[in-house]
Amino acid sequence: MDSSPIHILLVEDNPGDARLVRELVHEAPDLEIHHVQTLADGLAYLDQGCSDVVLLDLGLPDSSGMDTLRSFIGSAPSLPVVVLTGQNDEELGRLALREGAQDYLVKGMELEQVLTRAVRYAIERKHSQVQHDLLEEQLRASQKMEAIGSLAGGVAHDFNNLLSVILSYTGLAMDSLLEGDPLKDDLLEVQKAGERAAGLTRQLLAFSRKQVLQPSVLDVNEITSGLEKMLRRILGEDVELVQVLEPELGRVMADQGQLEQVLMNLVVNARDAMPAGGRLTIETSNIEVDGEYASRHMGLKTGPYVQIAVSDSGCGMDEAVRARIFEPFFTTKEKGKGTGLGLAMVYGIVQQSGGAIGVSSKPGHGTTFRIYLPRDVSGDAAPDLVPASPTRKTTGTETILVVEDEDALRKVIHRALSGGGYNVMTAAEGEEALRICARHAGEIHLLLTDVVMPKMSGRELAHALTADRPTTRVLYMSGYTGNTILHHGDFDAETQFLAKPFTMAGLMSKIRAVLD
């Protein structure tokens, strides 16, 4: 505890008892007392936020018994309360402990020996209890978000498999039609809808921290300054944009595109909270997180961080909304004006980048999001896993082994590659693929395999196959990405990877690039 005085609120209507307490407190130089005689005056004084502990007589002119105690605990649940009872009311004191009081003192001669000690112990016990409750709340919130993230990632993986099938067959159907066929326009709409759905699954993967990141050493000030024109267009003329950037800001290791997405999502969220205009402030700073600070912010470790604070002067939010603000599909906006994935995506990107995010808000007083990203001290760039982007349809005559446990996707890949001139063999899982290799006398130029499969992962399959066929090249594909992939083997900068969902044109372009 620090050396600042302890402020005691004494609620006592008996002048003699109040005078005795004052005299006892007067002998302790670090104790200061404020005396009131009624419940109403006591609750009014609590609103000033000046008290560290309450000494409470339960028998007051305007309240009596446990109702008096409940009123104080309800108004200031984090404030320790020590109940004062008469010599014949010890049972009442024990009942007060069960109701949430930190201690009770019996008025009488022994008060002199125990008063100051009881006050200090009450404060320490309440502080420990509040810290314990805070950590439990943070742990529950973290576990809930982790569970939702796992569910979202699994759903996104399944959706990506299905979307790959939809987009692939749509592309094949469009290629089979003549120019000007009206059916082509219909299929184009199907393709557009599939691509929009793919965008939603990418946001789910961002929330669940299962997306591919391309980290590099970044100057956050340069990024925020570079986005200024775009952010002003997003905000409109009735919202003032203020940037307060620390001149000697440290650098961070993060994905530039994803960090820009985080800032834009937060700005869009702030704009929607200020329909009548207002002010949005983006502030950067270097901070050092110590053990005490880290204990109050779940997910933070001690060390140097760059903090990005995005504050608005909007409508704010209550505690019930704040507690759910990062959940996917949770939104307070009108139907059709938001997916509920923007802040979930922000949460996932920050977490996957090794950082943490917090939010403070009160109704009518605006909202502040604080992002904490570890400060980079090495200066080394991280290896990238870059998903391919489709460029042009290509063909070939090489032999390709396709391993995919999703039947529909395996079939459409076989159809597309065979149509492109390749010699294609397929398997539904790793052990079947190895049996095919054992029977095949010729060369296998490329292994195209899913990463996450039953029995044997794609990485394990690739190790086993290339041990006997070292010239075989490997291309991984998956609806899971990022950390989930890394758990299935050690991937490096040379790893070739294609993220689902993809079109057949994108797949064939990537295959050609790997083979060439």
C-alpha positions as CSV (number, residue, x, y, z in Angstrom):
1,M,0.0,0.0,0.0
2,D,1.2,3.5,-0.7
3,S,1.7,6.4,1.8
4,S,-1.4,8.4,0.9
5,P,-3.9,8.8,3.7
6,I,-6.8,6.4,4.1
7,H,-10.2,8.1,3.8
8,I,-12.8,6.7,6.1
9,L,-16.5,7.4,5.8
10,L,-18.1,7.1,9.2
11,V,-21.9,6.6,9.1
12,E,-23.1,6.8,12.7
13,D,-26.0,8.7,14.2
14,N,-24.9,8.4,17.9
15,P,-22.8,11.5,18.8
16,G,-20.9,9.7,21.6
17,D,-19.9,6.7,19.4
18,A,-19.0,9.0,16.6
19,R,-16.8,11.1,18.9
20,L,-15.0,8.0,20.2
21,V,-14.2,6.8,16.7
22,R,-12.9,10.3,15.7
23,E,-10.6,10.3,18.7
24,L,-9.2,6.9,17.9
25,V,-8.7,7.8,14.2
26,H,-7.1,11.1,15.2
27,E,-4.2,9.2,16.8
28,A,-3.3,7.5,13.4
29,P,-1.7,10.2,11.2
30,D,-2.5,8.4,7.9
31,L,-6.3,8.0,8.6
32,E,-8.8,10.8,7.7
33,I,-12.4,10.6,8.6
34,H,-15.7,12.1,7.2
35,H,-18.7,11.7,9.4
36,V,-22.4,11.6,8.3
37,Q,-25.5,10.6,10.4
38,T,-27.9,9.2,7.8
39,L,-28.0,6.6,5.0
40,A,-28.9,9.3,2.5
41,D,-26.0,11.5,3.4
42,G,-23.6,8.5,3.3
43,L,-24.7,7.4,-0.2
44,A,-24.5,11.0,-1.4
45,Y,-20.9,11.2,-0.2
46,L,-20.0,7.9,-1.8
47,D,-20.8,9.5,-5.2
48,Q,-17.8,11.8,-4.7
49,G,-15.5,8.8,-4.9
50,C,-13.4,10.0,-1.9
51,S,-13.7,7.0,0.4
52,D,-11.4,4.1,0.9
53,V,-13.5,2.3,3.6
54,V,-16.9,2.7,5.3
55,L,-17.5,2.3,9.0
56,L,-21.2,1.7,9.2
57,D,-23.7,1.6,12.0
58,L,-26.7,-0.5,10.9
59,G,-29.2,1.4,13.0
60,L,-29.7,4.8,11.3
61,P,-32.6,7.3,11.4
62,D,-33.6,6.5,7.8
63,S,-32.6,2.8,7.6
64,S,-31.9,-0.2,9.8
65,G,-30.4,-3.7,9.7
66,M,-29.2,-5.5,6.6
67,D,-31.0,-3.1,4.3
68,T,-28.5,-0.4,5.4
69,L,-25.6,-2.7,4.5
70,R,-27.1,-3.8,1.2
71,S,-27.6,-0.2,0.2
72,F,-23.9,0.6,0.6
73,I,-22.6,-2.6,-1.0
74,G,-25.0,-2.1,-3.9
75,S,-23.9,1.5,-4.5
76,A,-20.1,0.8,-4.2
77,P,-19.5,-3.0,-4.5
78,S,-15.7,-2.6,-4.6
79,L,-15.6,-0.5,-1.4
80,P,-14.8,-2.4,1.9
81,V,-17.4,-2.0,4.7
82,V,-16.8,-2.5,8.4
83,V,-20.0,-2.8,10.4
84,L,-20.2,-1.2,13.9
85,T,-22.6,-3.2,16.3
86,G,-23.7,-2.9,19.9
87,Q,-22.4,-5.3,22.6
88,N,-25.5,-7.4,22.3
89,D,-25.6,-7.6,18.4
90,E,-22.7,-9.9,17.6
91,E,-25.0,-12.2,15.7
92,L,-26.0,-9.3,13.6
93,G,-22.3,-8.7,12.9
94,R,-21.8,-12.3,11.7
95,L,-24.8,-12.0,9.5
96,A,-23.3,-8.8,8.0
97,L,-20.2,-10.8,7.0
98,R,-22.3,-13.2,5.1
99,E,-23.9,-10.3,3.3
100,G,-20.6,-8.9,2.1
101,A,-19.1,-6.8,5.0
102,Q,-15.4,-7.2,5.4
103,D,-15.5,-7.1,9.2
104,Y,-17.6,-6.1,12.2
105,L,-16.6,-4.3,15.4
106,V,-18.4,-4.4,18.7
107,K,-18.7,-1.0,20.2
108,G,-17.0,-0.8,23.6
109,M,-13.7,-0.7,25.3
110,E,-11.8,-3.0,22.9
111,L,-12.5,-0.7,19.9
112,E,-9.4,1.3,20.7
113,Q,-7.2,-1.8,20.1
114,V,-8.8,-3.1,16.9
115,L,-10.2,-0.1,15.0
116,T,-7.2,1.0,12.9
117,R,-6.1,-2.6,12.4
118,A,-9.6,-3.6,11.2
119,V,-9.7,-0.7,8.8
120,R,-6.4,-1.6,7.2
121,Y,-7.2,-5.4,7.0
122,A,-10.6,-4.6,5.5
123,I,-9.0,-2.6,2.7
124,E,-6.4,-5.2,2.0
125,R,-8.9,-8.1,2.0
126,K,-11.3,-6.2,-0.3
127,H,-8.4,-5.2,-2.6
128,S,-7.4,-8.9,-2.9
129,Q,-11.0,-9.9,-3.5
130,V,-11.5,-7.4,-6.2
131,Q,-8.3,-8.4,-7.9
132,H,-9.3,-12.1,-7.7
133,D,-12.7,-11.3,-9.1
134,L,-11.2,-9.3,-11.9
135,L,-8.8,-12.1,-12.9
136,E,-11.6,-14.6,-12.9
137,E,-13.7,-12.3,-15.1
138,Q,-10.8,-11.9,-17.5
139,L,-10.2,-15.6,-17.6
140,R,-13.9,-16.4,-18.3
141,A,-13.9,-13.8,-21.1
142,S,-10.7,-15.2,-22.6
143,Q,-12.0,-18.8,-22.4
144,K,-15.3,-17.7,-24.0
145,M,-13.6,-15.9,-26.8
146,E,-11.3,-18.9,-27.4
147,A,-14.2,-21.2,-27.6
148,I,-16.1,-19.0,-30.0
149,G,-12.9,-18.6,-32.0
150,S,-12.4,-22.4,-32.3
151,L,-16.1,-22.8,-33.4
152,A,-15.8,-19.9,-35.9
153,G,-12.5,-21.3,-37.3
154,G,-14.1,-24.8,-37.7
155,V,-17.1,-23.4,-39.4
156,A,-15.0,-21.2,-41.7
157,H,-12.9,-24.3,-42.7
158,D,-16.0,-26.2,-43.7
159,F,-17.4,-23.2,-45.5
160,N,-14.1,-22.8,-47.4
161,N,-14.3,-26.4,-48.6
162,L,-17.9,-25.9,-49.8
163,L,-17.1,-22.5,-51.4
164,S,-14.2,-24.0,-53.2
165,V,-16.5,-26.6,-54.8
166,I,-19.2,-23.9,-55.6
167,L,-16.7,-21.5,-57.1
168,S,-14.9,-24.2,-59.0
169,Y,-18.0,-25.8,-60.6
170,T,-19.3,-22.3,-61.4
171,G,-16.0,-21.5,-63.2
172,L,-16.1,-24.7,-65.2
173,A,-19.7,-24.1,-66.2
174,M,-18.9,-20.6,-67.3
175,D,-16.0,-21.8,-69.4
176,S,-18.2,-24.3,-71.2
177,L,-20.7,-21.6,-72.3
178,L,-20.4,-19.6,-75.5
179,E,-20.0,-15.8,-75.3
180,G,-23.3,-14.1,-75.1
181,D,-25.1,-17.0,-73.5
182,P,-27.6,-15.5,-70.9
183,L,-26.8,-18.3,-68.5
184,K,-23.3,-16.9,-68.1
185,D,-24.7,-13.8,-66.4
186,D,-26.6,-16.0,-64.0
187,L,-23.5,-17.9,-63.2
188,L,-21.6,-14.7,-62.7
189,E,-24.0,-13.7,-60.0
190,V,-23.4,-17.1,-58.3
191,Q,-19.7,-16.5,-58.5
192,K,-20.1,-13.0,-57.0
193,A,-22.2,-14.4,-54.1
194,G,-19.6,-17.1,-53.5
195,E,-16.8,-14.5,-53.4
196,R,-18.8,-12.4,-50.9
197,A,-19.2,-15.5,-48.8
198,A,-15.5,-16.1,-49.0
199,G,-14.9,-12.6,-47.6
200,L,-17.1,-13.5,-44.6
201,T,-15.1,-16.6,-43.9
202,R,-11.9,-14.7,-44.1
203,Q,-13.3,-12.4,-41.4
204,L,-14.2,-15.4,-39.3
205,L,-10.7,-16.8,-39.8
206,A,-9.3,-13.4,-38.7
207,F,-11.3,-13.5,-35.5
208,S,-10.3,-17.1,-34.8
209,R,-6.6,-16.3,-35.5
210,K,-6.4,-18.9,-38.2
211,Q,-5.5,-16.8,-41.2
212,V,-2.3,-16.4,-43.1
213,L,-0.3,-13.3,-42.0
214,Q,2.6,-11.8,-43.9
215,P,4.5,-10.0,-41.0
216,S,7.2,-7.4,-41.5
217,V,8.7,-4.7,-39.4
218,L,6.4,-1.7,-39.5
219,D,6.3,1.9,-38.5
220,V,2.8,2.4,-37.1
221,N,3.1,6.2,-37.5
222,E,3.8,5.9,-41.2
223,I,0.8,3.6,-41.6
224,T,-1.6,5.9,-39.8
225,S,-0.3,8.9,-41.7
226,G,-0.6,7.0,-45.0
227,L,-4.2,6.2,-44.3
228,E,-5.2,9.7,-43.3
229,K,-6.9,10.7,-46.6
230,M,-8.8,7.4,-46.8
231,L,-9.9,7.7,-43.1
232,R,-11.1,11.2,-43.7
233,R,-13.2,10.0,-46.6
234,I,-14.6,7.2,-44.4
235,L,-15.5,9.6,-41.6
236,G,-17.0,12.4,-43.7
237,E,-16.9,16.1,-43.2
238,D,-18.8,16.2,-39.9
239,V,-16.2,14.2,-38.0
240,E,-12.9,15.8,-37.1
241,L,-9.9,13.5,-37.3
242,V,-7.0,14.2,-34.9
243,Q,-3.7,12.2,-34.9
244,V,-1.4,12.4,-31.9
245,L,1.7,10.4,-32.9
246,E,4.7,9.9,-30.7
247,P,7.8,11.1,-32.5
248,E,10.2,8.3,-31.4
249,L,7.7,5.5,-31.7
250,G,9.1,1.9,-31.7
251,R,8.4,-0.5,-34.6
252,V,6.2,-3.6,-34.5
253,M,6.2,-6.9,-36.3
254,A,2.8,-7.3,-38.0
255,D,1.0,-7.7,-41.3
256,Q,0.7,-4.3,-42.9
257,G,-2.5,-5.0,-44.7
258,Q,-4.1,-6.5,-41.6
259,L,-3.0,-3.7,-39.4
260,E,-4.5,-1.2,-41.9
261,Q,-7.7,-3.3,-41.8
262,V,-7.8,-3.0,-38.0
263,L,-7.5,0.8,-38.1
264,M,-10.2,1.1,-40.8
265,N,-12.6,-1.2,-39.0
266,L,-12.2,0.8,-35.7
267,V,-12.7,4.1,-37.6
268,V,-15.9,2.8,-39.3
269,N,-17.1,1.6,-35.9
270,A,-16.4,5.1,-34.5
271,R,-18.1,6.8,-37.4
272,D,-21.3,4.8,-36.8
273,A,-21.2,5.8,-33.1
274,M,-21.2,9.5,-34.1
275,P,-24.2,10.0,-36.5
276,A,-24.4,13.7,-35.7
277,G,-20.6,14.2,-36.1
278,G,-17.9,14.6,-33.5
279,R,-14.2,13.9,-33.0
280,L,-12.0,10.8,-33.6
281,T,-8.5,10.7,-32.2
282,I,-5.8,8.2,-33.1
283,E,-2.9,8.3,-30.7
284,T,0.3,6.3,-30.7
285,S,2.8,5.8,-27.8
286,N,5.5,3.7,-26.4
287,I,4.6,1.9,-23.2
288,E,6.4,-0.5,-20.8
289,V,4.1,-3.1,-19.4
290,D,5.1,-4.2,-15.9
291,G,3.7,-7.2,-13.9
292,E,1.0,-5.2,-12.2
293,Y,-0.3,-3.7,-15.5
294,A,-0.2,-7.1,-17.2
295,S,-2.2,-8.7,-14.4
296,R,-5.0,-6.3,-15.1
297,H,-5.0,-6.9,-18.9
298,M,-5.4,-10.5,-19.9
299,G,-3.2,-11.5,-22.8
300,L,-0.4,-9.0,-22.1
301,K,3.1,-10.0,-21.0
302,T,5.7,-7.8,-19.4
303,G,7.9,-5.8,-21.8
304,P,7.9,-3.0,-24.3
305,Y,4.8,-2.3,-26.4
306,V,3.5,0.2,-29.0
307,Q,0.0,1.4,-28.0
308,I,-2.5,2.6,-30.6
309,A,-5.5,4.3,-29.0
310,V,-8.6,5.1,-31.2
311,S,-11.1,7.3,-29.3
312,D,-14.4,8.8,-30.4
313,S,-16.8,11.3,-28.9
314,G,-19.8,9.1,-29.8
315,C,-22.7,7.6,-27.9
316,G,-20.6,5.1,-25.9
317,M,-21.9,1.7,-24.7
318,D,-23.0,0.1,-21.5
319,E,-21.3,-2.7,-19.7
320,A,-23.5,-5.4,-21.2
321,V,-22.7,-4.3,-24.8
322,R,-19.0,-3.8,-24.0
323,A,-18.7,-7.4,-22.6
324,R,-19.8,-8.8,-26.0
325,I,-18.4,-6.2,-28.4
326,F,-15.8,-8.6,-29.9
327,E,-18.1,-11.6,-30.4
328,P,-18.7,-12.5,-34.0
329,F,-22.1,-11.6,-35.4
330,F,-22.9,-9.4,-32.3
331,T,-24.0,-6.0,-33.5
332,T,-26.0,-3.0,-32.1
333,K,-26.6,-1.6,-35.6
334,E,-29.8,-1.8,-37.5
335,K,-30.5,-4.8,-39.7
336,G,-28.6,-4.6,-42.9
337,K,-26.1,-2.1,-41.7
338,G,-23.4,-4.4,-40.4
339,T,-22.4,-8.1,-40.3
340,G,-21.2,-8.0,-36.7
341,L,-17.7,-9.3,-37.8
342,G,-15.8,-6.0,-38.0
343,L,-14.6,-5.9,-34.3
344,A,-14.4,-9.7,-34.2
345,M,-11.9,-9.4,-37.0
346,V,-10.0,-6.7,-35.2
347,Y,-9.8,-8.9,-32.1
348,G,-8.4,-11.9,-34.0
349,I,-5.8,-9.9,-36.0
350,V,-4.5,-8.3,-32.9
351,Q,-4.3,-11.5,-31.0
352,Q,-2.7,-13.4,-33.9
353,S,-0.1,-10.6,-34.1
354,G,0.9,-11.3,-30.5
355,G,-0.9,-8.3,-29.0
356,A,-4.0,-7.5,-27.0
357,I,-6.9,-5.1,-27.3
358,G,-9.0,-3.5,-24.6
359,V,-12.0,-1.1,-24.7
360,S,-13.3,1.5,-22.2
361,S,-16.6,3.2,-22.7
362,K,-19.6,4.8,-20.9
363,P,-23.0,5.7,-22.3
364,G,-22.8,9.3,-23.6
365,H,-19.1,9.6,-23.0
366,G,-17.6,8.0,-26.1
367,T,-15.4,4.9,-26.5
368,T,-11.7,4.2,-26.6
369,F,-10.1,1.1,-28.1
370,R,-6.5,0.5,-27.0
371,I,-4.3,-1.9,-29.1
372,Y,-1.0,-3.2,-27.6
373,L,1.5,-4.6,-30.1
374,P,4.9,-5.9,-28.9
375,R,7.7,-3.5,-29.8
376,D,10.1,-5.1,-32.3
377,V,13.7,-5.2,-31.0
378,S,15.3,-7.6,-33.5
379,G,14.7,-5.8,-36.8
380,D,14.5,-9.1,-38.6
381,A,11.6,-9.7,-41.0
382,A,9.5,-12.8,-40.5
383,P,9.2,-15.4,-43.3
384,D,6.0,-15.1,-45.3
385,L,3.4,-17.7,-46.2
386,V,1.8,-16.0,-49.2
387,P,-1.5,-17.3,-50.7
388,A,-1.5,-17.4,-54.5
389,S,-3.6,-15.0,-56.4
390,P,-5.1,-16.2,-59.7
391,T,-3.7,-14.7,-62.8
392,R,-4.4,-16.9,-65.9
393,K,-5.5,-20.4,-66.8
394,T,-2.6,-22.7,-67.6
395,T,-2.2,-26.3,-68.7
396,G,0.4,-29.0,-68.5
397,T,1.2,-32.7,-69.0
398,E,2.9,-33.5,-65.6
399,T,1.6,-36.1,-63.2
400,I,-0.1,-34.7,-60.1
401,L,-1.2,-36.6,-57.0
402,V,-4.3,-34.9,-55.4
403,V,-5.0,-35.7,-51.7
404,E,-8.2,-34.2,-50.3
405,D,-10.7,-35.6,-47.9
406,E,-13.6,-33.6,-49.2
407,D,-15.1,-35.8,-51.9
408,A,-16.8,-33.0,-54.0
409,L,-13.7,-30.8,-54.0
410,R,-11.4,-33.8,-54.9
411,K,-13.7,-34.6,-57.8
412,V,-13.8,-31.0,-59.2
413,I,-10.0,-30.7,-58.9
414,H,-9.6,-33.9,-60.8
415,R,-11.9,-32.8,-63.5
416,A,-10.3,-29.4,-63.9
417,L,-6.7,-30.7,-63.9
418,S,-7.5,-33.6,-66.3
419,G,-9.2,-31.1,-68.6
420,G,-6.0,-29.0,-68.5
421,G,-3.9,-31.9,-69.8
422,Y,-2.4,-33.2,-66.5
423,N,-2.2,-36.9,-65.5
424,V,-4.1,-36.9,-62.3
425,M,-4.2,-39.4,-59.4
426,T,-6.4,-38.9,-56.4
427,A,-6.6,-40.1,-52.8
428,A,-9.0,-39.3,-49.9
429,E,-6.3,-39.5,-47.2
430,G,-2.5,-39.9,-46.6
431,E,-2.2,-43.7,-46.3
432,E,-4.1,-44.2,-49.5
433,A,-1.9,-41.7,-51.2
434,L,1.3,-43.6,-50.1
435,R,-0.2,-46.9,-51.5
436,I,-0.8,-45.2,-54.8
437,C,2.8,-43.9,-54.9
438,A,4.1,-47.4,-54.1
439,R,2.2,-48.8,-57.2
440,H,3.1,-46.0,-59.5
441,A,6.3,-46.6,-61.4
442,G,6.5,-43.3,-63.1
443,E,7.5,-39.8,-61.8
444,I,5.1,-37.8,-59.7
445,H,5.8,-34.2,-60.4
446,L,3.6,-32.6,-57.8
447,L,1.8,-33.5,-54.6
448,L,-1.3,-31.3,-54.1
449,T,-2.5,-32.0,-50.6
450,D,-4.8,-30.7,-47.9
451,V,-3.1,-29.9,-44.7
452,V,-5.6,-31.0,-42.0
453,M,-6.8,-34.6,-42.7
454,P,-7.7,-37.6,-40.6
455,K,-5.0,-40.2,-39.7
456,M,-2.1,-38.4,-41.4
457,S,-1.6,-34.6,-41.9
458,G,-0.6,-33.2,-45.2
459,R,2.8,-32.3,-43.8
460,E,3.4,-35.9,-42.6
461,L,2.4,-37.2,-46.0
462,A,4.8,-34.8,-47.8
463,H,7.7,-35.9,-45.6
464,A,7.0,-39.6,-46.3
465,L,6.5,-39.2,-50.0
466,T,9.5,-36.9,-50.7
467,A,11.8,-39.2,-48.7
468,D,11.4,-41.7,-51.6
469,R,10.7,-39.1,-54.3
470,P,12.9,-36.1,-53.5
471,T,12.2,-34.4,-56.8
472,T,8.4,-34.3,-56.1
473,R,7.2,-30.7,-55.4
474,V,4.6,-30.0,-52.8
475,L,1.7,-27.6,-52.8
476,Y,-0.5,-27.3,-49.7
477,M,-4.1,-26.2,-49.6
478,S,-6.4,-25.7,-46.7
479,G,-9.5,-23.9,-45.4
480,Y,-7.5,-23.7,-42.1
481,T,-4.6,-21.3,-42.2
482,G,-2.1,-19.6,-39.9
483,N,-1.5,-21.2,-36.5
484,T,-3.7,-24.2,-37.2
485,I,-1.4,-25.1,-40.2
486,L,1.7,-24.6,-38.2
487,H,0.5,-27.1,-35.6
488,H,0.6,-29.7,-38.4
489,G,4.3,-29.3,-39.2
490,D,7.2,-26.9,-39.6
491,F,6.5,-24.6,-42.5
492,D,9.2,-22.2,-43.8
493,A,9.6,-19.4,-46.4
494,E,9.9,-22.0,-49.2
495,T,6.5,-23.6,-48.4
496,Q,4.0,-23.3,-51.3
497,F,0.5,-22.8,-50.0
498,L,-2.9,-22.0,-51.5
499,A,-5.7,-20.8,-49.2
500,K,-9.3,-22.1,-49.7
501,P,-11.6,-21.1,-51.2
502,F,-10.0,-20.8,-54.6
503,T,-11.1,-20.9,-58.2
504,M,-9.9,-23.4,-60.7
505,A,-8.1,-20.7,-62.6
506,G,-6.3,-19.7,-59.4
507,L,-5.4,-23.3,-58.6
508,M,-4.0,-24.0,-62.1
509,S,-2.1,-20.8,-62.1
510,K,-0.5,-21.7,-58.8
511,I,0.3,-25.2,-59.9
512,R,2.0,-23.9,-63.0
513,A,4.1,-21.5,-60.9
514,V,5.2,-24.3,-58.6
515,L,6.1,-26.7,-61.4
516,D,8.0,-24.0,-63.3
